[in-house]
Amino acid sequence: SALLSNCDVLFSPGNIAPIIKSTKIKSQWVATIGPFDQNVYEGLSYWGRIFLAINKLLMLASMRTSNIIIHESKYSQNFFIKEYKLKKENNYLIECGRSDFFFPVYERNDVSNKFIKDMRSTDFLCVSHLYPYKNLETLITAFSSYLTATKKDHVRLFICGMPVFEEYYQKLLGHVESSGCCDNIIFVGNVSQADLRYAYSTCRFMVFPSLCESSGYTLIEAMSCGAAIITTKLTAMPFTCGEAASY
């Protein structure tokens, strides 16, 4: 279609562009490094790993035939130039910016979720869909140790995000039960942006234990709301938060 229409520019806003270059300029937006990080493969089914591996090959093949490759973070840009020898002059950076919607809010007027409405300034927050590479088992273990060491039985951990794999979700529930923190760890599920804004603004800490991120939208949202952040010193997290987090 691009050839027949004699197009000059083809822009692909997904992670994969057509491998065959059919226009003068082919531009590709790369929003994830997931298929290139081994941590993302952990906990996936056989077919899930196969799908990611194919995704990786298609992304790389289509990047090699693109004139312009746009990255969301400096980490992603540096990663592909260094590890996969992509031409530096073809790789551009448009960093994820903050949304004007996120700023400190301490009134519960717009909060609809009953769990978030109950959040206190002593509570911890994690915002992440429930994938194995998000490292939530480590978070649950660490939080359990914190409760034991401090004897602060009133402190709770709210985990906001959608269960992606039922088997993994049940594994997390079992881990919570064995840690003895059933009353202190609350899986909230998906919540609205207004609820998230209040949660970021209210929590004691926003804890983000992920092993692999291309940029970290939730970290940007949390910083915009003035949240104190604890996160891993891996992939894009230090690039996103700078000195605004403890690693």
N, C-alpha and C positions, 0 to 999 in steps of 0.2 A: 504493500500500500504506500509506503514511504517512497519507494522507487518510482511507482507509477504517478504519484502526486508531485514528484520532483522536489521533495522537501529538502531544506537546507539543514535543519536541526531536528534531532530526535532526542527528547528528554524522557528518561525513565525514572520516575520517582520512587520505585521500589528498589530492592537490593539487586535485582537481576535485570540487565538490559539484553536486547537481542544480540547474540554473539556475532552475527554477520553485520558488518558496518554498511548500512544502506543509505546513509546521508553524509553530507560533508562533515558535520559535527555530530557526534554521539555523546550525550551527557548522561551520567548515571549517578543516582543518589544512593549512598551506602549508609544504612541506618543501624546495622548490627555487625558485630564481629563474632557473634555466637557460634556459627558453624566452624570457626577457626580456633576455638578454645576447647581444649579437651574436657574441661570441667562441665561444659554444657551437655556433653554426651553421657555423663554419669547418671545412672538411674533411669535412662530411657530404654524403651523396648528395642528389640533388634531392628524392627522396621523404622522406628524413630531415629535410630543412629544412621541407618541407610539413607533416610530422607535428608538428614543434615549433611551427610557426606556428599550427596548429589548436589544439594544446595550450595555447598562450598565450591565444588568444581564449576558450577554454572556461574556463580558470582565472580570467581577468579577469571574464568574464560571471557566473560563479558566485560570485566574491567580492563583486560589487556587490549580490547579493541575499542575502548572509549577514549575520546579526546579529553573529556572533562569528567573527573570523578569528584563528587562532593561528599565531604565527611561532616559528621555532626560534632566531632570532638577532635582536639589536637592529638589525643591518644590514638584514635582510629587512623588519622592521617599518617602519623609516624609509624604505626604498626605495619600498614600495608607497604609503605615505601621501604622500610627496613627489612621486613621479613619476606616480602614477595617481590622485591626489586621493581616496584612500579615506578614509572618516571615521575620525578618530583614535580616537574613543570605541568603535569596533567592532573595533579591532586590539589583540590581546593578545600577550604574550611569555611563552613557556615555553622557556627556554634549554636547549640540549643540555648535560647535565651529565656529569661523569666517571663511568665505571663502576668499581666496586670491584675488578673483575678486573685493572685496569691499575695497576701499581706497579713500582718498580725491581726487576728480577730479573737476577741475574748467573750463576746456575747453569743448565747446559744440560740438566738432567734431563728436562724436559717438552718439549724441542725435538725435533720429528720430521723437519723439512725439512733435507736434507743441506746445502743452501746456507746456510741460516740458522745451522746448527750450526757452520759454518766461519767465521762472521763475526767480525771482530776490531775492537778499539776504534779502529782507524785508518780503518775503512771508513765510507762514506756510505750512507744509506738513503733511498729514496723509496717511499711507500706510496700507490698510486693505480691505479685501473683505467685502461686505456690508451685514453682518449678524446683527440681532437685538442686540445680546449681545456685539457687538463691541461699543455700546453706542454712536453712531454718532449723535443722536439728542442732547445729552448734549454738544458735541463738537460744533455743529452748534449754539446752544444757547450761549455758552461761547464766541465763536468767534464774534457773533453779538454784545454781550455786550462789548467786547474789542474794536470793531470799534466805537461804540457809545461813550465809555469813552475816547478814545484817539483821535477821529476824524481823524484817519489815513485811509482815504477813498481809498488810493492806495494799501493798504495791501490786499493780497489775500490768500485764503486757497485752496490748491490743495489736493483732495482726490483721491488717486490711488487705484483701486481695482475693482473687478468684481461684478456687481449687481447679487446676488444669487436668491433673491425672488423679482419678479416684483412689487408685492403689497407693499413691504417694501421700494423699491427704489422710487416708486411714493410718498410714505409717506414722505421720506426724501426730495424729490423735493418740496413738498408742504410746509414742514417745512422751507426750505430755502426761499421760496417765501414769507411766512408770516413773516419771520425775516427781510425782506427787503435787503437781501444780495445776490441777484441773480447775480450781476456783480462781486462779490468778492469771491464766493464759486464755485469752478470748479470741477466737477466730471470727472476725466480723463479716467477712465476705466483701463484695463490691460495695463501695459507698460513693456518694455524690461528691463533686468538687467542693461544694459548700461545707460538707461534713469533714472532708480532708483538711480544708483550710483551718477549721476550728481545732481539729486534732493536732495538726502541726503546731499551732499557736499555743496549745494548752499543755502538751506532753512535757515530761521532765527531759526525756531524750528521744530522739528519732534514731532507731538502730537499724542499720542497713548492712547485713552480713554477706551480701552477694559476692560470688567469686569471679563474676565476669559481667561487665557492662560496657557499652559503647560510649555512653554519655552519662545517663542517670537523671531522668526527668524528675523522679520523686525527690532526689537530693536538691535539685534546683528549687522545687516547690517548697521544700522544708526550709531551705536557707531564706527564701523570700518571706517566710512567716516567722523568721527569727528563732527557729528551733535549734537546740543544741544537738549535734549529730555525732554518732559513733558509727564508723564504717570501716570496711577492709581497705588496706593499702594496696589494692590490686587494680589492674587494667585502668579504667577511666576515672575511678573515684578520686584520686589525688588531683587529677586535671580539672575535675568538676568543682571540687570543694576548696582546693587550695588550703589556706590556713583556717577555714571555717568549720573544720571537723577534727575530731580525735580519731586516730587510725588504729 
